[in-house]
Amino acid sequence: MKQKNGGWIALFLAPACILFILIFAIPLVMVFVTSLFDYRLLPRTFTFVGFSNFVQLFTEDNRFWPIFGNSQVAFYPLHLPRDSWYATSLHPV
């Protein structure tokens, strides 16, 4: 069976796809690319450092792991049960 609605489907999906690309995909790629550089405002320098920013964050930064642990402690015991209860309360029995 030949589908005749292909053009209409593309026409209605195009705005959603364009918005997704403009609002989510492009900024996500830009943030990742920027994280690979050492960017200074004054004086304006933009030098490529590769993944050394991530290596420094995970190995040399003494504040990252405690802050990461605090965010996990705040999320799982507090938000996860509340959100699970809310999601199950929306489902009709």
One Martini backbone bead per residue (centre of mass of N, CA, C, O) as a GRO file, in nm:
protein
   93
    1MET     BB    1   0.094   0.038   0.025
    2LYS     BB    2   0.062   0.363  -0.051
    3GLN     BB    3   0.179   0.658   0.082
    4LYS     BB    4   0.022   0.995   0.093
    5ASN     BB    5   0.127   1.143   0.386
    6GLY     BB    6   0.433   1.228   0.380
    7GLY     BB    7   0.418   1.539   0.339
    8TRP     BB    8   0.245   1.604   0.593
    9ILE     BB    9   0.432   1.486   0.802
   10ALA     BB   10   0.675   1.668   0.737
   11LEU     BB   11   0.527   1.938   0.781
   12PHE     BB   12   0.457   1.881   1.094
   13LEU     BB   13   0.759   1.800   1.189
   14ALA     BB   14   0.949   2.039   1.120
   15PRO     BB   15   0.909   2.242   1.357
   16ALA     BB   16   1.001   2.049   1.582
   17CYS     BB   17   1.283   1.991   1.467
   18ILE     BB   18   1.384   2.281   1.458
   19LEU     BB   19   1.350   2.345   1.759
   20PHE     BB   20   1.531   2.122   1.864
   21ILE     BB   21   1.788   2.217   1.726
   22LEU     BB   22   1.792   2.517   1.835
   23ILE     BB   23   1.747   2.451   2.158
   24PHE     BB   24   1.935   2.177   2.192
   25ALA     BB   25   2.160   2.075   1.992
   26ILE     BB   26   2.339   2.324   1.945
   27PRO     BB   27   2.407   2.398   2.243
   28LEU     BB   28   2.532   2.123   2.313
   29VAL     BB   29   2.767   2.139   2.113
   30MET     BB   30   2.881   2.413   2.208
   31VAL     BB   31   2.951   2.325   2.497
   32PHE     BB   32   3.145   2.098   2.423
   33VAL     BB   33   3.344   2.264   2.255
   34THR     BB   34   3.409   2.474   2.480
   35SER     BB   35   3.528   2.255   2.684
   36LEU     BB   36   3.798   2.224   2.490
   37PHE     BB   37   3.859   2.512   2.603
   38ASP     BB   38   4.050   2.803   2.694
   39TYR     BB   39   3.855   3.062   2.826
   40ARG     BB   40   3.920   3.416   2.808
   41LEU     BB   41   3.831   3.745   2.849
   42LEU     BB   42   4.096   3.864   3.005
   43PRO     BB   43   4.235   3.817   2.770
   44ARG     BB   44   4.130   3.717   2.464
   45THR     BB   45   4.123   3.366   2.484
   46PHE     BB   46   4.145   3.055   2.261
   47THR     BB   47   4.249   2.749   2.375
   48PHE     BB   48   4.340   2.435   2.307
   49VAL     BB   49   4.297   2.136   2.548
   50GLY     BB   50   4.081   1.938   2.541
   51PHE     BB   51   4.049   1.694   2.809
   52SER     BB   52   4.188   1.852   3.053
   53ASN     BB   53   3.941   1.963   3.198
   54PHE     BB   54   3.831   1.682   3.284
   55VAL     BB   55   4.080   1.577   3.428
   56GLN     BB   56   4.089   1.805   3.636
   57LEU     BB   57   3.806   1.764   3.755
   58PHE     BB   58   3.840   1.446   3.840
   59THR     BB   59   4.144   1.476   3.990
   60GLU     BB   60   4.214   1.790   4.112
   61ASP     BB   61   3.935   1.857   4.222
   62ASN     BB   62   3.818   1.891   4.558
   63ARG     BB   63   3.499   1.980   4.505
   64PHE     BB   64   3.344   1.784   4.315
   65TRP     BB   65   3.276   1.519   4.479
   66PRO     BB   66   3.119   1.647   4.715
   67ILE     BB   67   2.906   1.786   4.536
   68PHE     BB   68   2.809   1.532   4.394
   69GLY     BB   69   2.719   1.386   4.653
   70ASN     BB   70   2.512   1.598   4.746
   71SER     BB   71   2.327   1.569   4.498
   72GLN     BB   72   2.260   1.269   4.549
   73VAL     BB   73   2.141   1.302   4.834
   74ALA     BB   74   1.915   1.501   4.736
   75PHE     BB   75   1.774   1.325   4.519
   76TYR     BB   76   1.701   1.032   4.605
   77PRO     BB   77   1.548   1.074   4.887
   78LEU     BB   78   1.356   1.315   4.781
   79HIS     BB   79   1.266   1.296   4.467
   80LEU     BB   80   1.211   1.002   4.387
   81PRO     BB   81   0.962   0.937   4.567
   82ARG     BB   82   0.785   1.172   4.480
   83ASP     BB   83   0.785   1.110   4.172
   84SER     BB   84   0.677   0.823   4.194
   85TRP     BB   85   0.410   0.894   4.329
   86TYR     BB   86   0.309   1.086   4.112
   87ALA     BB   87   0.313   0.885   3.873
   88THR     BB   88   0.120   0.671   4.009
   89SER     BB   89  -0.123   0.874   4.058
   90LEU     BB   90  -0.185   0.916   3.742
   91HIS     BB   91  -0.259   0.626   3.730
   92PRO     BB   92  -0.512   0.441   3.650
   93VAL     BB   93  -0.691   0.163   3.805
   0.00000   0.00000   0.00000
